[in-house]
């Protein structure tokens, strides 16, 4: 077997070539990053009280 096999000839799971799998993963990562950015941008800023409650309740699970 060669050291650098051609990604267009190697088949991965589902019958896709490695290049096709790589392209699908890149699209998925880009889509997830865009979705996360829009979700974070639309979230209202937390006030001091909400942060404090989250801090206290978060600590209670670790005791």
Predicted model as a PDB file, atoms N, CA, C, CB and O in Angstrom, pLDDT in the B-factor column:
MODEL        1                                                                  
ATOM      1  N   UNK A   1       0.842  -1.176   0.000  1.00 48.00           N  
ATOM      2  CA  UNK A   1       0.000   0.000   0.000  1.00 48.00           C  
ATOM      3  C   UNK A   1       0.889   1.241   0.000  1.00 48.00           C  
ATOM      4  CB  UNK A   1      -0.959  -0.003   1.218  1.00 48.00           C  
ATOM      5  O   UNK A   1       1.981   1.229   0.567  1.00 48.00           O  
ATOM      6  N   UNK A   2       0.424   2.291  -0.627  1.00 53.00           N  
ATOM      7  CA  UNK A   2       1.240   3.501  -0.740  1.00 53.00           C  
ATOM      8  C   UNK A   2       1.151   4.335   0.525  1.00 53.00           C  
ATOM      9  CB  UNK A   2       0.805   4.333  -1.948  1.00 53.00           C  
ATOM     10  O   UNK A   2       0.246   4.158   1.340  1.00 53.00           O  
ATOM     11  N   UNK A   3       2.097   5.242   0.676  1.00 69.00           N  
ATOM     12  CA  UNK A   3       2.111   6.109   1.851  1.00 69.00           C  
ATOM     13  C   UNK A   3       1.003   7.156   1.784  1.00 69.00           C  
ATOM     14  CB  UNK A   3       3.468   6.793   1.986  1.00 69.00           C  
ATOM     15  O   UNK A   3       0.402   7.477   2.809  1.00 69.00           O  
ATOM     16  N   UNK A   4       0.720   7.693   0.597  1.00 73.00           N  
ATOM     17  CA  UNK A   4      -0.319   8.703   0.424  1.00 73.00           C  
ATOM     18  C   UNK A   4      -1.380   8.199  -0.550  1.00 73.00           C  
ATOM     19  CB  UNK A   4       0.287  10.032  -0.076  1.00 73.00           C  
ATOM     20  O   UNK A   4      -1.314   8.501  -1.741  1.00 73.00           O  
ATOM     21  N   UNK A   5      -2.345   7.445  -0.066  1.00 75.00           N  
ATOM     22  CA  UNK A   5      -3.391   6.953  -0.962  1.00 75.00           C  
ATOM     23  C   UNK A   5      -4.275   8.110  -1.438  1.00 75.00           C  
ATOM     24  CB  UNK A   5      -4.247   5.878  -0.255  1.00 75.00           C  
ATOM     25  O   UNK A   5      -4.435   9.115  -0.746  1.00 75.00           O  
ATOM     26  N   UNK A   6      -4.834   7.944  -2.617  1.00 77.00           N  
ATOM     27  CA  UNK A   6      -5.680   8.970  -3.206  1.00 77.00           C  
ATOM     28  C   UNK A   6      -7.025   9.019  -2.477  1.00 77.00           C  
ATOM     29  CB  UNK A   6      -5.886   8.705  -4.713  1.00 77.00           C  
ATOM     30  O   UNK A   6      -7.732   8.012  -2.448  1.00 77.00           O  
ATOM     31  N   UNK A   7      -7.402  10.167  -1.885  1.00 72.00           N  
ATOM     32  CA  UNK A   7      -8.664  10.233  -1.142  1.00 72.00           C  
ATOM     33  C   UNK A   7      -9.889  10.079  -2.040  1.00 72.00           C  
ATOM     34  CB  UNK A   7      -8.750  11.543  -0.396  1.00 72.00           C  
ATOM     35  O   UNK A   7     -10.982   9.806  -1.544  1.00 72.00           O  
ATOM     36  N   UNK A   8      -9.721  10.252  -3.371  1.00 77.00           N  
ATOM     37  CA  UNK A   8     -10.856  10.067  -4.273  1.00 77.00           C  
ATOM     38  C   UNK A   8     -11.132   8.588  -4.552  1.00 77.00           C  
ATOM     39  CB  UNK A   8     -10.604  10.800  -5.583  1.00 77.00           C  
ATOM     40  O   UNK A   8     -12.208   8.242  -5.039  1.00 77.00           O  
ATOM     41  N   UNK A   9     -10.177   7.725  -4.251  1.00 80.00           N  
ATOM     42  CA  UNK A   9     -10.351   6.300  -4.530  1.00 80.00           C  
ATOM     43  C   UNK A   9     -10.717   5.497  -3.285  1.00 80.00           C  
ATOM     44  CB  UNK A   9      -9.088   5.739  -5.138  1.00 80.00           C  
ATOM     45  O   UNK A   9     -11.366   4.456  -3.389  1.00 80.00           O  
ATOM     46  N   UNK A  10     -10.311   5.969  -2.117  1.00 80.00           N  
ATOM     47  CA  UNK A  10     -10.625   5.260  -0.882  1.00 80.00           C  
ATOM     48  C   UNK A  10     -12.078   5.499  -0.501  1.00 80.00           C  
ATOM     49  CB  UNK A  10      -9.689   5.703   0.258  1.00 80.00           C  
ATOM     50  O   UNK A  10     -12.568   6.627  -0.551  1.00 80.00           O  
ATOM     51  N   UNK A  11     -12.751   4.437  -0.126  1.00 82.00           N  
ATOM     52  CA  UNK A  11     -14.148   4.532   0.279  1.00 82.00           C  
ATOM     53  C   UNK A  11     -14.239   4.447   1.793  1.00 82.00           C  
ATOM     54  CB  UNK A  11     -14.996   3.419  -0.383  1.00 82.00           C  
ATOM     55  O   UNK A  11     -13.565   3.641   2.434  1.00 82.00           O  
ATOM     56  N   UNK A  12     -15.078   5.289   2.337  1.00 76.00           N  
ATOM     57  CA  UNK A  12     -15.317   5.274   3.769  1.00 76.00           C  
ATOM     58  C   UNK A  12     -16.695   4.707   4.062  1.00 76.00           C  
ATOM     59  CB  UNK A  12     -15.177   6.680   4.356  1.00 76.00           C  
ATOM     60  O   UNK A  12     -17.301   4.070   3.201  1.00 76.00           O  
ATOM     61  N   UNK A  13     -17.194   4.932   5.268  1.00 76.00           N  
ATOM     62  CA  UNK A  13     -18.518   4.426   5.626  1.00 76.00           C  
ATOM     63  C   UNK A  13     -19.593   5.076   4.760  1.00 76.00           C  
ATOM     64  CB  UNK A  13     -18.809   4.678   7.116  1.00 76.00           C  
ATOM     65  O   UNK A  13     -19.524   6.268   4.457  1.00 76.00           O  
ATOM     66  N   UNK A  14     -20.574   4.291   4.370  1.00 82.00           N  
ATOM     67  CA  UNK A  14     -21.656   4.806   3.544  1.00 82.00           C  
ATOM     68  C   UNK A  14     -21.322   4.856   2.068  1.00 82.00           C  
ATOM     69  CB  UNK A  14     -22.032   6.163   4.004  1.00 82.00           C  
ATOM     70  O   UNK A  14     -22.135   5.331   1.274  1.00 82.00           O  
ATOM     71  N   UNK A  15     -20.149   4.379   1.674  1.00 85.00           N  
ATOM     72  CA  UNK A  15     -19.769   4.360   0.275  1.00 85.00           C  
ATOM     73  C   UNK A  15     -19.248   5.681  -0.255  1.00 85.00           C  
ATOM     74  CB  UNK A  15     -20.918   3.943  -0.532  1.00 85.00           C  
ATOM     75  O   UNK A  15     -18.983   5.795  -1.452  1.00 85.00           O  
ATOM     76  N   UNK A  16     -19.094   6.684   0.598  1.00 85.00           N  
ATOM     77  CA  UNK A  16     -18.552   7.967   0.160  1.00 85.00           C  
ATOM     78  C   UNK A  16     -17.032   7.897   0.117  1.00 85.00           C  
ATOM     79  CB  UNK A  16     -19.017   9.109   1.094  1.00 85.00           C  
ATOM     80  O   UNK A  16     -16.409   7.155   0.877  1.00 85.00           O  
ATOM     81  N   UNK A  17     -16.449   8.677  -0.780  1.00 86.00           N  
ATOM     82  CA  UNK A  17     -14.988   8.755  -0.799  1.00 86.00           C  
ATOM     83  C   UNK A  17     -14.539   9.612   0.377  1.00 86.00           C  
ATOM     84  CB  UNK A  17     -14.463   9.342  -2.155  1.00 86.00           C  
ATOM     85  O   UNK A  17     -15.326  10.370   0.944  1.00 86.00           O  
ATOM     86  N   UNK A  18     -13.284   9.484   0.732  1.00 86.00           N  
ATOM     87  CA  UNK A  18     -12.763  10.265   1.853  1.00 86.00           C  
ATOM     88  C   UNK A  18     -12.860  11.763   1.574  1.00 86.00           C  
ATOM     89  CB  UNK A  18     -11.310   9.878   2.142  1.00 86.00           C  
ATOM     90  O   UNK A  18     -13.092  12.550   2.492  1.00 86.00           O  
ATOM     91  N   UNK A  19     -12.687  12.158   0.332  1.00 88.00           N  
ATOM     92  CA  UNK A  19     -12.807  13.576  -0.012  1.00 88.00           C  
ATOM     93  C   UNK A  19     -14.244  14.058   0.211  1.00 88.00           C  
ATOM     94  CB  UNK A  19     -12.379  13.817  -1.482  1.00 88.00           C  
ATOM     95  O   UNK A  19     -14.450  15.161   0.717  1.00 88.00           O  
ATOM     96  N   UNK A  20     -15.235  13.250  -0.160  1.00 89.00           N  
ATOM     97  CA  UNK A  20     -16.632  13.626   0.043  1.00 89.00           C  
ATOM     98  C   UNK A  20     -16.968  13.723   1.528  1.00 89.00           C  
ATOM     99  CB  UNK A  20     -17.557  12.619  -0.640  1.00 89.00           C  
ATOM    100  O   UNK A  20     -17.693  14.623   1.952  1.00 89.00           O  
ATOM    101  N   UNK A  21     -16.435  12.791   2.313  1.00 89.00           N  
ATOM    102  CA  UNK A  21     -16.653  12.829   3.754  1.00 89.00           C  
ATOM    103  C   UNK A  21     -16.053  14.104   4.330  1.00 89.00           C  
ATOM    104  CB  UNK A  21     -16.044  11.585   4.437  1.00 89.00           C  
ATOM    105  O   UNK A  21     -16.681  14.775   5.149  1.00 89.00           O  
ATOM    106  N   UNK A  22     -14.846  14.435   3.907  1.00 90.00           N  
ATOM    107  CA  UNK A  22     -14.174  15.640   4.385  1.00 90.00           C  
ATOM    108  C   UNK A  22     -14.992  16.885   4.045  1.00 90.00           C  
ATOM    109  CB  UNK A  22     -12.764  15.745   3.779  1.00 90.00           C  
ATOM    110  O   UNK A  22     -15.144  17.770   4.888  1.00 90.00           O  
ATOM    111  N   UNK A  23     -15.515  16.964   2.832  1.00 93.00           N  
ATOM    112  CA  UNK A  23     -16.312  18.118   2.421  1.00 93.00           C  
ATOM    113  C   UNK A  23     -17.589  18.214   3.244  1.00 93.00           C  
ATOM    114  CB  UNK A  23     -16.651  18.034   0.929  1.00 93.00           C  
ATOM    115  O   UNK A  23     -17.984  19.311   3.640  1.00 93.00           O  
ATOM    116  N   UNK A  24     -18.244  17.082   3.511  1.00 93.00           N  
ATOM    117  CA  UNK A  24     -19.460  17.087   4.313  1.00 93.00           C  
ATOM    118  C   UNK A  24     -19.186  17.541   5.746  1.00 93.00           C  
ATOM    119  CB  UNK A  24     -20.091  15.699   4.316  1.00 93.00           C  
ATOM    120  O   UNK A  24     -19.975  18.280   6.336  1.00 93.00           O  
ATOM    121  N   UNK A  25     -18.067  17.093   6.291  1.00 94.00           N  
ATOM    122  CA  UNK A  25     -17.707  17.500   7.649  1.00 94.00           C  
ATOM    123  C   UNK A  25     -17.439  19.000   7.694  1.00 94.00           C  
ATOM    124  CB  UNK A  25     -16.473  16.717   8.144  1.00 94.00           C  
ATOM    125  O   UNK A  25     -17.869  19.678   8.627  1.00 94.00           O  
ATOM    126  N   UNK A  26     -16.733  19.522   6.696  1.00 96.00           N  
ATOM    127  CA  UNK A  26     -16.456  20.959   6.661  1.00 96.00           C  
ATOM    128  C   UNK A  26     -17.747  21.764   6.592  1.00 96.00           C  
ATOM    129  CB  UNK A  26     -15.559  21.303   5.469  1.00 96.00           C  
ATOM    130  O   UNK A  26     -17.876  22.779   7.276  1.00 96.00           O  
ATOM    131  N   UNK A  27     -18.703  21.327   5.777  1.00 96.00           N  
ATOM    132  CA  UNK A  27     -19.991  22.018   5.669  1.00 96.00           C  
ATOM    133  C   UNK A  27     -20.728  21.972   7.007  1.00 96.00           C  
ATOM    134  CB  UNK A  27     -20.860  21.384   4.554  1.00 96.00           C  
ATOM    135  O   UNK A  27     -21.321  22.963   7.434  1.00 96.00           O  
ATOM    136  N   UNK A  28     -20.683  20.815   7.659  1.00 95.00           N  
ATOM    137  CA  UNK A  28     -21.366  20.647   8.930  1.00 95.00           C  
ATOM    138  C   UNK A  28     -20.764  21.561   9.999  1.00 95.00           C  
ATOM    139  CB  UNK A  28     -21.297  19.188   9.379  1.00 95.00           C  
ATOM    140  O   UNK A  28     -21.494  22.197  10.760  1.00 95.00           O  
ATOM    141  N   UNK A  29     -19.450  21.623  10.053  1.00 95.00           N  
ATOM    142  CA  UNK A  29     -18.772  22.467  11.037  1.00 95.00           C  
ATOM    143  C   UNK A  29     -19.121  23.935  10.793  1.00 95.00           C  
ATOM    144  CB  UNK A  29     -17.236  22.257  10.976  1.00 95.00           C  
ATOM    145  O   UNK A  29     -19.403  24.673  11.737  1.00 95.00           O  
ATOM    146  N   UNK A  30     -19.102  24.354   9.539  1.00 95.00           N  
ATOM    147  CA  UNK A  30     -19.435  25.738   9.206  1.00 95.00           C  
ATOM    148  C   UNK A  30     -20.868  26.060   9.614  1.00 95.00           C  
ATOM    149  CB  UNK A  30     -19.241  25.992   7.703  1.00 95.00           C  
ATOM    150  O   UNK A  30     -21.129  27.112  10.198  1.00 95.00           O  
ATOM    151  N   UNK A  31     -21.791  25.161   9.308  1.00 94.00           N  
ATOM    152  CA  UNK A  31     -23.198  25.367   9.646  1.00 94.00           C  
ATOM    153  C   UNK A  31     -23.380  25.449  11.167  1.00 94.00           C  
ATOM    154  CB  UNK A  31     -24.065  24.229   9.061  1.00 94.00           C  
ATOM    155  O   UNK A  31     -24.120  26.300  11.660  1.00 94.00           O  
ATOM    156  N   UNK A  32     -22.700  24.559  11.908  1.00 92.00           N  
ATOM    157  CA  UNK A  32     -22.822  24.566  13.364  1.00 92.00           C  
ATOM    158  C   UNK A  32     -22.262  25.853  13.957  1.00 92.00           C  
ATOM    159  CB  UNK A  32     -22.105  23.358  13.964  1.00 92.00           C  
ATOM    160  O   UNK A  32     -22.850  26.409  14.884  1.00 92.00           O  
ATOM    161  N   UNK A  33     -21.135  26.336  13.438  1.00 91.00           N  
ATOM    162  CA  UNK A  33     -20.548  27.584  13.945  1.00 91.00           C  
ATOM    163  C   UNK A  33     -21.457  28.771  13.677  1.00 91.00           C  
ATOM    164  CB  UNK A  33     -19.178  27.829  13.311  1.00 91.00           C  
ATOM    165  O   UNK A  33     -21.610  29.642  14.533  1.00 91.00           O  
ATOM    166  N   UNK A  34     -22.063  28.811  12.491  1.00 89.00           N  
ATOM    167  CA  UNK A  34     -22.977  29.908  12.172  1.00 89.00           C  
ATOM    168  C   UNK A  34     -24.196  29.874  13.084  1.00 89.00           C  
ATOM    169  CB  UNK A  34     -23.413  29.838  10.701  1.00 89.00           C  
ATOM    170  O   UNK A  34     -24.644  30.914  13.567  1.00 89.00           O  
ATOM    171  N   UNK A  35     -24.730  28.682  13.318  1.00 88.00           N  
ATOM    172  CA  UNK A  35     -25.899  28.546  14.185  1.00 88.00           C  
ATOM    173  C   UNK A  35     -25.571  28.968  15.611  1.00 88.00           C  
ATOM    174  CB  UNK A  35     -26.414  27.104  14.167  1.00 88.00           C  
ATOM    175  O   UNK A  35     -26.366  29.648  16.260  1.00 88.00           O  
ATOM    176  N   UNK A  36     -24.407  28.565  16.096  1.00 85.00           N  
ATOM    177  CA  UNK A  36     -24.007  28.923  17.455  1.00 85.00           C  
ATOM    178  C   UNK A  36     -23.813  30.431  17.574  1.00 85.00           C  
ATOM    179  CB  UNK A  36     -22.714  28.184  17.851  1.00 85.00           C  
ATOM    180  O   UNK A  36     -24.180  31.026  18.587  1.00 85.00           O  
ATOM    181  N   UNK A  37     -23.242  31.051  16.548  1.00 82.00           N  
ATOM    182  CA  UNK A  37     -23.020  32.491  16.577  1.00 82.00           C  
ATOM    183  C   UNK A  37     -24.344  33.250  16.602  1.00 82.00           C  
ATOM    184  CB  UNK A  37     -22.186  32.924  15.373  1.00 82.00           C  
ATOM    185  O   UNK A  37     -24.479  34.235  17.328  1.00 82.00           O  
ATOM    186  N   UNK A  38     -25.316  32.804  15.819  1.00 81.00           N  
ATOM    187  CA  UNK A  38     -26.607  33.490  15.817  1.00 81.00           C  
ATOM    188  C   UNK A  38     -27.346  33.262  17.131  1.00 81.00           C  
ATOM    189  CB  UNK A  38     -27.465  33.014  14.639  1.00 81.00           C  
ATOM    190  O   UNK A  38     -28.016  34.168  17.626  1.00 81.00           O  
ATOM    191  N   UNK A  39     -27.233  32.069  17.699  1.00 77.00           N  
ATOM    192  CA  UNK A  39     -27.904  31.792  18.971  1.00 77.00           C  
ATOM    193  C   UNK A  39     -27.303  32.641  20.086  1.00 77.00           C  
ATOM    194  CB  UNK A  39     -27.800  30.294  19.326  1.00 77.00           C  
ATOM    195  O   UNK A  39     -28.033  33.157  20.932  1.00 77.00           O  
ATOM    196  N   UNK A  40     -25.977  32.791  20.096  1.00 73.00           N  
ATOM    197  CA  UNK A  40     -25.328  33.596  21.129  1.00 73.00           C  
ATOM    198  C   UNK A  40     -25.623  35.076  20.939  1.00 73.00           C  
ATOM    199  CB  UNK A  40     -23.819  33.358  21.119  1.00 73.00           C  
ATOM    200  O   UNK A  40     -25.710  35.816  21.919  1.00 73.00           O  
ATOM    201  N   UNK A  41     -25.778  35.518  19.705  1.00 70.00           N  
ATOM    202  CA  UNK A  41     -26.030  36.928  19.447  1.00 70.00           C  
ATOM    203  C   UNK A  41     -27.445  37.318  19.862  1.00 70.00           C  
ATOM    204  CB  UNK A  41     -25.808  37.246  17.972  1.00 70.00           C  
ATOM    205  O   UNK A  41     -27.674  38.458  20.267  1.00 70.00           O  
ATOM    206  N   UNK A  42     -28.396  36.392  19.768  1.00 70.00           N  
ATOM    207  CA  UNK A  42     -29.778  36.717  20.094  1.00 70.00           C  
ATOM    208  C   UNK A  42     -30.095  36.499  21.569  1.00 70.00           C  
ATOM    209  CB  UNK A  42     -30.712  35.891  19.247  1.00 70.00           C  
ATOM    210  O   UNK A  42     -31.161  36.909  22.028  1.00 70.00           O  
ATOM    211  N   UNK A  43     -29.206  35.870  22.319  1.00 69.00           N  
ATOM    212  CA  UNK A  43     -29.462  35.626  23.732  1.00 69.00           C  
ATOM    213  C   UNK A  43     -29.378  36.943  24.498  1.00 69.00           C  
ATOM    214  CB  UNK A  43     -28.459  34.593  24.306  1.00 69.00           C  
ATOM    215  O   UNK A  43     -28.443  37.719  24.301  1.00 69.00           O  
ATOM    216  N   UNK A  44     -30.353  37.197  25.370  1.00 70.00           N  
ATOM    217  CA  UNK A  44     -30.305  38.439  26.141  1.00 70.00           C  
ATOM    218  C   UNK A  44     -29.161  38.387  27.154  1.00 70.00           C  
ATOM    219  CB  UNK A  44     -31.654  38.688  26.862  1.00 70.00           C  
ATOM    220  O   UNK A  44     -28.848  37.318  27.678  1.00 70.00           O  
ATOM    221  N   UNK A  45     -28.548  39.510  27.426  1.00 68.00           N  
ATOM    222  CA  UNK A  45     -27.459  39.510  28.408  1.00 68.00           C  
ATOM    223  C   UNK A  45     -28.008  39.209  29.804  1.00 68.00           C  
ATOM    224  CB  UNK A  45     -26.716  40.874  28.401  1.00 68.00           C  
ATOM    225  O   UNK A  45     -29.068  39.704  30.187  1.00 68.00           O  
ATOM    226  N   UNK A  46     -27.285  38.407  30.543  1.00 76.00           N  
ATOM    227  CA  UNK A  46     -27.718  38.040  31.889  1.00 76.00           C  
ATOM    228  C   UNK A  46     -27.339  39.160  32.865  1.00 76.00           C  
ATOM    229  CB  UNK A  46     -27.082  36.683  32.326  1.00 76.00           C  
ATOM    230  O   UNK A  46     -26.253  39.736  32.795  1.00 76.00           O  
ATOM    231  N   UNK A  47     -28.257  39.437  33.758  1.00 87.00           N  
ATOM    232  CA  UNK A  47     -27.930  40.444  34.762  1.00 87.00           C  
ATOM    233  C   UNK A  47     -27.189  39.786  35.924  1.00 87.00           C  
ATOM    234  CB  UNK A  47     -29.212  41.158  35.264  1.00 87.00           C  
ATOM    235  O   UNK A  47     -26.977  38.574  35.938  1.00 87.00           O  
ATOM    236  N   UNK A  48     -26.809  40.587  36.870  1.00 87.00           N  
ATOM    237  CA  UNK A  48     -25.997  40.099  37.986  1.00 87.00           C  
ATOM    238  C   UNK A  48     -26.746  39.043  38.802  1.00 87.00           C  
ATOM    239  CB  UNK A  48     -25.586  41.267  38.892  1.00 87.00           C  
ATOM    240  O   UNK A  48     -26.145  38.056  39.226  1.00 87.00           O  
ATOM    241  N   UNK A  49     -28.041  39.236  39.024  1.00 86.00           N  
ATOM    242  CA  UNK A  49     -28.846  38.285  39.791  1.00 86.00           C  
ATOM    243  C   UNK A  49     -28.878  36.926  39.102  1.00 86.00           C  
ATOM    244  CB  UNK A  49     -30.274  38.817  39.979  1.00 86.00           C  
ATOM    245  O   UNK A  49     -28.682  35.903  39.758  1.00 86.00           O  
ATOM    246  N   UNK A  50     -29.122  36.894  37.793  1.00 83.00           N  
ATOM    247  CA  UNK A  50     -29.176  35.624  37.065  1.00 83.00           C  
ATOM    248  C   UNK A  50     -27.835  34.909  37.112  1.00 83.00           C  
ATOM    249  CB  UNK A  50     -29.593  35.857  35.610  1.00 83.00           C  
ATOM    250  O   UNK A  50     -27.793  33.688  37.267  1.00 83.00           O  
ATOM    251  N   UNK A  51     -26.751  35.640  36.983  1.00 82.00           N  
ATOM    252  CA  UNK A  51     -25.418  35.018  37.058  1.00 82.00           C  
ATOM    253  C   UNK A  51     -25.180  34.424  38.440  1.00 82.00           C  
ATOM    254  CB  UNK A  51     -24.314  36.049  36.729  1.00 82.00           C  
ATOM    255  O   UNK A  51     -24.628  33.331  38.560  1.00 82.00           O  
ATOM    256  N   UNK A  52     -25.601  35.150  39.500  1.00 84.00           N  
ATOM    257  CA  UNK A  52     -25.400  34.669  40.857  1.00 84.00           C  
ATOM    258  C   UNK A  52     -26.204  33.400  41.111  1.00 84.00           C  
ATOM    259  CB  UNK A  52     -25.784  35.748  41.864  1.00 84.00           C  
ATOM    260  O   UNK A  52     -25.688  32.449  41.699  1.00 84.00           O  
ATOM    261  N   UNK A  53     -27.468  33.374  40.673  1.00 82.00           N  
ATOM    262  CA  UNK A  53     -28.306  32.189  40.860  1.00 82.00           C  
ATOM    263  C   UNK A  53     -27.697  31.008  40.120  1.00 82.00           C  
ATOM    264  CB  UNK A  53     -29.750  32.449  40.369  1.00 82.00           C  
ATOM    265  O   UNK A  53     -27.647  29.907  40.668  1.00 82.00           O  
ATOM    266  N   UNK A  54     -27.235  31.205  38.893  1.00 80.00           N  
ATOM    267  CA  UNK A  54     -26.611  30.122  38.117  1.00 80.00           C  
ATOM    268  C   UNK A  54     -25.353  29.620  38.829  1.00 80.00           C  
ATOM    269  CB  UNK A  54     -26.260  30.607  36.678  1.00 80.00           C  
ATOM    270  O   UNK A  54     -25.086  28.418  38.852  1.00 80.00           O  
ATOM    271  N   UNK A  55     -24.593  30.530  39.400  1.00 82.00           N  
ATOM    272  CA  UNK A  55     -23.371  30.164  40.119  1.00 82.00           C  
ATOM    273  C   UNK A  55     -23.705  29.306  41.344  1.00 82.00           C  
ATOM    274  CB  UNK A  55     -22.593  31.431  40.548  1.00 82.00           C  
ATOM    275  O   UNK A  55     -23.076  28.271  41.568  1.00 82.00           O  
ATOM    276  N   UNK A  56     -24.696  29.735  42.136  1.00 82.00           N  
ATOM    277  CA  UNK A  56     -25.042  29.000  43.343  1.00 82.00           C  
ATOM    278  C   UNK A  56     -25.639  27.635  43.001  1.00 82.00           C  
ATOM    279  CB  UNK A  56     -26.021  29.810  44.194  1.00 82.00           C  
ATOM    280  O   UNK A  56     -25.260  26.629  43.602  1.00 82.00           O  
ATOM    281  N   UNK A  57     -26.568  27.589  42.045  1.00 79.00           N  
ATOM    282  CA  UNK A  57     -27.169  26.319  41.677  1.00 79.00           C  
ATOM    283  C   UNK A  57     -26.159  25.393  41.009  1.00 79.00           C  
ATOM    284  CB  UNK A  57     -28.355  26.548  40.757  1.00 79.00           C  
ATOM    285  O   UNK A  57     -26.244  24.175  41.163  1.00 79.00           O  
ATOM    286  N   UNK A  58     -25.213  25.948  40.276  1.00 76.00           N  
ATOM    287  CA  UNK A  58     -24.188  25.130  39.652  1.00 76.00           C  
ATOM    288  C   UNK A  58     -23.278  24.487  40.686  1.00 76.00           C  
ATOM    289  CB  UNK A  58     -23.372  25.961  38.688  1.00 76.00           C  
ATOM    290  O   UNK A  58     -22.809  23.365  40.499  1.00 76.00           O  
ATOM    291  N   UNK A  59     -23.027  25.214  41.794  1.00 67.00           N  
ATOM    292  CA  UNK A  59     -22.162  24.673  42.838  1.00 67.00           C  
ATOM    293  C   UNK A  59     -22.861  23.582  43.639  1.00 67.00           C  
ATOM    294  CB  UNK A  59     -21.703  25.784  43.767  1.00 67.00           C  
ATOM    295  O   UNK A  59     -22.200  22.684  44.161  1.00 67.00           O  
ATOM    296  N   UNK A  60     -24.177  23.643  43.747  1.00 62.00           N  
ATOM    297  CA  UNK A  60     -24.885  22.681  44.604  1.00 62.00           C  
ATOM    298  C   UNK A  60     -24.750  21.252  44.078  1.00 62.00           C  
ATOM    299  CB  UNK A  60     -26.368  23.057  44.709  1.00 62.00           C  
ATOM    300  O   UNK A  60     -24.811  20.300  44.856  1.00 62.00           O  
ATOM    301  N   UNK A  61     -24.570  21.096  42.779  1.00 59.00           N  
ATOM    302  CA  UNK A  61     -24.440  19.766  42.221  1.00 59.00           C  
ATOM    303  C   UNK A  61     -23.087  19.140  42.475  1.00 59.00           C  
ATOM    304  CB  UNK A  61     -24.697  19.808  40.765  1.00 59.00           C  
ATOM    305  O   UNK A  61     -22.926  17.932  42.303  1.00 59.00           O  
ATOM    306  N   UNK A  62     -22.104  19.938  42.883  1.00 56.00           N  
ATOM    307  CA  UNK A  62     -20.739  19.426  43.063  1.00 56.00           C  
ATOM    308  C   UNK A  62     -20.405  19.143  44.520  1.00 56.00           C  
ATOM    309  CB  UNK A  62     -19.738  20.412  42.503  1.00 56.00           C  
ATOM    310  O   UNK A  62     -19.288  18.719  44.814  1.00 56.00           O  
ATOM    311  N   UNK A  63     -21.333  19.362  45.436  1.00 48.00           N  
ATOM    312  CA  UNK A  63     -21.039  19.138  46.848  1.00 48.00           C  
ATOM    313  C   UNK A  63     -21.073  17.682  47.207  1.00 48.00           C  
ATOM    314  CB  UNK A  63     -22.005  19.888  47.709  1.00 48.00           C  
ATOM    315  O   UNK A  63     -20.847  17.326  48.364  1.00 48.00           O  
TER     316      UNK A  63                                                      
ENDMDL                                                                          
END                                                                             
